Amino acid sequence: MTDLPASSAAFPELTPQDACEALATVGLRLAPEQVRVERREERWLVRLPDDRMAWFAASLNGHRRLGAERRPPIWMGSQPDAWRYVREVQDAGKPADATGYR
């Protein structure tokens, strides 16, 4: 098996304590009692308070899969909001300016 890049982490085992320590690195401070860890194929689902979730890779394949699953929302988030532009700018007769419509 190939090693993960240095900036990535795979967790062959993941405890609530491990999940909380990893989440703390991005500013989310939780107690282990507040999370529930579930194995999902080659990934870990960590259930957080308020029906939120976090995903962690359990292997290199899990890391790749998480990376692929993140791409569509990022790509979709960069799409122009064309219909809102037409309604608010073009139909309103305002000067052309696409700022704020992406």
PEURZI-V759519 format. One record per residue. PHI is phi in radians with two decimals (none if undefined). Layout:
PHI, PHI
This chain:
none, -1.35, -1.24, -1.29, -1.00, -0.99, -1.43, -1.90, -2.41, -2.08, -2.09, -1.01, -2.27, -2.45, -1.70, -0.99, -1.11, -1.03, -1.07, -1.12, -1.14, -1.17, -1.15, -1.12, -1.18, -1.94, 1.58, -1.74, -1.71, -2.35, -1.59, -0.94, -1.22, -1.57, -2.12, -2.28, -1.81, -2.28, -1.46, -2.26, 0.89, -1.81, -2.39, -1.97, -1.74, -1.97, -1.47, -1.89, -1.02, 1.10, 1.02, -1.61, -2.41, -2.34, -2.06, -2.28, -1.36, -1.77, -2.81, -1.07, -1.11, -1.11, -1.08, -1.10, -1.13, -1.07, -1.08, -1.21, -1.26, -1.35, -1.06, -1.00, -1.10, -1.14, -1.13, -1.14, -1.18, -1.66, -1.29, -1.12, -1.64, -1.13, -1.17, -1.14, -1.08, -1.03, -1.14, -1.48, -1.96, -1.11, -1.15, -1.45, 1.32, -1.42, -1.09, -1.08, -2.82, -1.52, -1.01, 1.50, -1.97, -2.22
